[in-house]
Amino acid sequence: MAMGTDRLILLIAIIVFINTCTVYTDNYTFCLLATTRTFLPFSVYRIGGAVNVALDNIHSDILTNITLDFIFYDSGCDSRVSLDKTVNCVLNDRVAAIIGPDCSSAALAAGLLASQWNVPMVGYIGSTSYLSDKTVYDTYSRTSSPYSKSSLAVIETIEVFGWKHVGVVGGDTGHLLNSFESLKQELTRRNFSIEAIVFNVYDESLYEDILNEILSKARSEYVTSTVLKG
């Protein structure tokens, strides 16, 4: 049976966390920090079941002599919430490592604390390139590429199909805005015609209207987004 994407990503994340642990034992408990925001494609309600499947896979086929378990906390896709949950995971639950947080803003904050306390942290969604700075986030690993790399792949795909009129939708704050502006600049440099909209990505009531607006304004051949990944 083919392994689903969510299951594979979390399986890889768990294996990475085991390989980065500095304490060796037969029993590991890790903390899963994931959002419950249902409108996000990486909500725990969408991918959470993959954790149990990944653990079963590891126990039966990969690490048969090690027992793994996890504790879940809602990251809120929020930096302050994730900081609070990271403190709780490490000081109260005494976990071996942390998988998540999912959103980049949350991972940027929690990752600093993980580095200070020398706790392995494995990201599976966060897309900001700042997390690649090992002088700051030295205990952080990830299973997904930063947006600075994936955006170039998107642009090259657009070029292969010969599309010239592109709609770009992005977040209006922090790293989301930086990714949005970087993508716009690169598209402009490559002589694409662009229609662009930024908005509050945390207001899910705007999503349908924003999509309709960009499609009607641009009549674009392609629409790309910098908000689907935290």
C-alpha angles and dihedrals in degrees: 000000000000115000114242119240094244092049092047094049093050092043090055091045091054093048091049090051091052091050092050097047115113094198116071122206141134093253127055130179119191131188119238113206109190135149125251092205099129097203092063116089091226096051113142087241088064102040105017094096089061090070094065091044091050091049091050089050092051095045094049103036114015116026105018094164096053128076118215129191135165143210119214128215129173109248090197086215080264131122097220094046091048092050090053093048092046090056090049093048094051104035101033106024096033093215121184094227145344129244109204153327093206105207116069094231089056093044092050091058100038092042091063091055092046089053093049091051094039093239117154112242123188120195122203102178112017109117107183116117091220089079089064091068102106092188087069106022099037096152094045123104129170142200097206129064123250116258090247087071102034092050090059089053089052092051093048090050090052089051092051090057091046096237114160105173111069135178117212123195121187148162120270101223143058121332092353090062091045091052090046093052093045091052091048092050093050092047090049091048089055092051099251121156106237138198110188136187130180122194145156102288093195092066101082091184088073098057100086094043092048092050092048090048096051092047093049095044098044103028076206128191088215137018122199129184137208094194106067092081118052 
